[in-house]
Amino acid sequence: MDVATPFIEVANAIVEAGGKDLNLCYQCATCTGSCPWGYVEPLNIRQLIHLAQLGLEGYESEDLWKCTTCGTCKTRCPRGVGIIDLVRSIRMMIGETGLIPLTLRSALGSVRGDGNPWNGSRVERNRWAGPLQVPIFDKARTEYLLYGCCMASYDVRSRKIVEAAVRVLRAAGVTFGVMGQGEECCAESVRKIGEESLFERVAGSNIELFKAQGVEKIIVLSPHCYDAFKNDYPALGGKFQVVHIVEKIASLLLLDKLRLERPVKAKVTYHDPCYLGRHNNLFDPPRMILSKIPGLEFEEMYRARELSLCCGGGGGRMWMETKFGQRFSDLRIPEALAVGANVLATSCPYCVNMLQDSRLNLNKEEAIEVKDLTELVAESLV
Amino acid sequence: MASKIGVYVCHCGMNIAGTVDVPAVIEAAKAMPRVALSKEYKFACSDPGQEMIKQDIKAHGLDAIVVAACSPLMHEKTFRRAVEAAGLNPFLLSIANIREQGSWVTEDPAKATEKAKAIVAGAVFRAARQEPLEMRSVEIHRAALVVGGGIAGIQAALDLADSGIPTTLVERQPSIGGYMAMFDKTFPTLDCSACILTPKMTAVGQHENIKLMAYSEVESVSGFVGNFQVRIRRKAAYVDHTKCNGCGMCMEKCPYKAPSEFDQGLSQRRAIYVPFAQAVPNKPVIDPATCVRFKGKKCKTCIKFCEPGAIDFEQKDSVEEVTVGSIVVATGFQPMDAKKIPQLAYGRHPEVYTALEFERLNNAAGPTQGKILTKDGRVPQSVAILNCTGSRDTNYHEYCSRVCCMYALKYAHLIKEKLHEATVFDFYIDMRCFGKGYEEFYRRLQDEGVRFIRGKAAQVFGGKEYKAIANAAGFIDGLEDHQLVVQAEDSLLGKLIRVPVDMVVLTPAVEARADADEVGRKFLVSRGADGFFLEQHPKLAPVSTTNDGVYIAGACQGPKDIPDSVAQGSAAAGKALGLIARREVEVEGTTASVVDELCSGCKCCLTLCAYNAISFDADRHRSSINEVLCKGCGTCVASCPSSAIKAKHFTDEQIFAEIEGLMSM
């Protein structure tokens, strides 16, 4: 057995870096027992926290980078410990020593240089808007800024989601525009990686740009952008009315501004994205929307709503390689199939991407499709 | 107006002097108008401290006193007595609260000192304008009311009645007994719960000094300490209990059923029922939600079989009024709804039980005659007990429910006793076994082979669900569809563990009753942040409340086990009895009165008075206040549009003077 001597200065430094709840943890182990890594290769977050409480070596282990910030432990923690903030602050400390995994360094470099994590060129940003004739945001003519996420600009699959969103919003008479090339990544995941200064710089630049253009209302397609704009930007002076496309569609349906009349023949189940559900409590609107699509049959999976299983793409994991056998999304496809679904719907471009990959890797193309909720809504437009 | 004011600033050890510069306050006070002397003292409330004040009053002819110390709730009475002993009217004292409102809440010593000076100045300015008032005494009605017929209320009622006090015991349910009547055994002695409770229930039913009003609720309370008027609504039972001989034929023959509340829905009772066999009173009631006659149908079964002709569908709720000197509120708790924690699968999987369900399942008089069986009749080979279901959890209840560790051990024992082969797992965070004989019981259960797993159960899966979601790595050999999988980290091993079991028992938090707010308002008892009724002092007045003459006992004040509930029942009875034994009680002189010539007769004040102290003279078209009933709360004073009501000791002049004093520093 090892002998250890507590190094309280390290513990205090973690608290200073934003992990203010570190000392509240009473080691009940709810976090480890709730963590989705438990399904593949358990991550002992409880022990990580205790090591950090005593400033002992081990808190900075590779495990630290496994956390997808899905929020399952955080929402269940009986002591109300902001476990994600804790992970963030430990990562921040590690980041200062330069010990960040290689793939993350590349993504961060891309955000730093090109305003997106995908090593995409700046000129590609929002280029999708051209063919769709979506105008540049102009506060005199467009009510909303449509923020498509880096995904819409640099990922082919995600472009279909933004196309669907454009169709749906137009059908309901919503006026919107895009920001063009000046906008940058929302930097939500950058913050979760612990790169606080880069986050502040990128977010600050977005806030300045949005303010200069007179943006008041923003529609987002990604729950990650949603979380950043809604929960992180206000502290930096960016206070905008942010709605996720799912919220917007739900309210358009309630106001009878959108009619879904074309039947969609499918048996659908819904995967709650972490950042829409657990992080922002939007559990009901997606289900309400699905209930309004004619012809559609809906079945819940066991891990629904608060119990939802993370796709594995949050907290910077989107840019890291996850070994076969450790991908949460690989568990989600059979779970959806088990309830008899032939469409697995969700409302997050990260989730769509991860689940789509698993669908292909598991050779289930024939059995099930992965769709964004917005796409199903667009299909139901007459 | 007073012209020789004595100011005394208390150090309260370091409580005040640790933050406030007391000598500086003394100096400032000396310069305040009409201050004749200003002194400091380490503990002003001590005997020598009081003696100093008394002697100063006599020696210097002081005509008003300011004590700058703790809250008036703590020591106003102490200093009033001291002032009175020196021949001064006690209402010529003013307390400057520089502890709770000063040193304890102001970190910066300089600011705390400035604040203390201002508070003292306010008290000095006010003291100069205070007037002598008289205390009044009121006769105490020699009778008591106990609300709630659980073990705490039963104990309180018996203690009062045994002392010769006519006592009314009100219980909402058709029978007294509360939760204790549902339990099988009690920890750690393993006494049969019913066997020790039913003699007390019977004693209540037969006691010549107890008027038992079951199936009744307190509707309203008026009056004040010593003289409470309580209106009690007796719900229509649709059975004339004076005629009913309790033969039970009606219940045997009634064709309509509903889930038994007493058995937690695990069995059925009839539309006409007594909750359980040993009920007191042992007379049935008809539940109008289940009886088809209330839905316009013509069933006459119970009428036909009732020999004494006690069934009475014409019966209506009746309201009785009783006058009592003191009240014991013992309204108990409720278990938290375990469905609020979705990951524990309660309500989604039939083999996940709440503690109360398990109590009934294990009870010889319960739905399975005490056999521990799954819903489909199998004998469980393994059971998991999950501690801290919603307790010690900021998402639900931050406090510890205090009983769950112990009854979890009790369940483990009962399971091992009945099913020798069964494996019992207890998932815990910390075992809290603090009572007499509790730690010994824990050791005994370890000896009996219970498997203790240190780690809060994070998730419960149904066997079928689990198979659908687990990948190859999570495969559990031999797991059957009807089983459950409990997942937790064993924090002592640092390993994630999954335990397949046949049955899961949850330990839902003890929480304040859903209607605690309404009940609290009826009895003017306030509630703490945790929702439970608030005692007057957490250490020194645990069963008293801020409403004189109203006491609290049992789990309505906070989670409690049976011994603590019984102790509090007796304590509350003792306090109630002590009050009644005084025969009369002194009432504050700080009442309100109407200035006749200013009253316009608008009646605004009438409806606002919570104590029914204001009456209206229609002939003279004026309101008047009964000073015996008035508690001096000031509501009418503030509401009177003509400023015709004055509050003694809180006159406009006094309050403005206090403000002037506060602003002068």
Interface residues (C-beta under 8 A of the other chain):
Chain A: Y26 Q27 C28 A29 T30 C31 T32 G33 S34 G38 Y39 V40 E41 P42 N44 R46 Q47 T75 R76 C77 P78 R79 G80 Y302 R303 R305 E306 L307 L309 G325 D330 L331 P334 E335 A338
Chain B: P342 Q343 C388 R392 D393 T394 N395 I429 R454 G455 K456 A457 A458 Q459 F461 G462 E465 A468 I469 A470 N471 A473 G474 Q487 A488 E489 D490 S491 G494 K495 L496
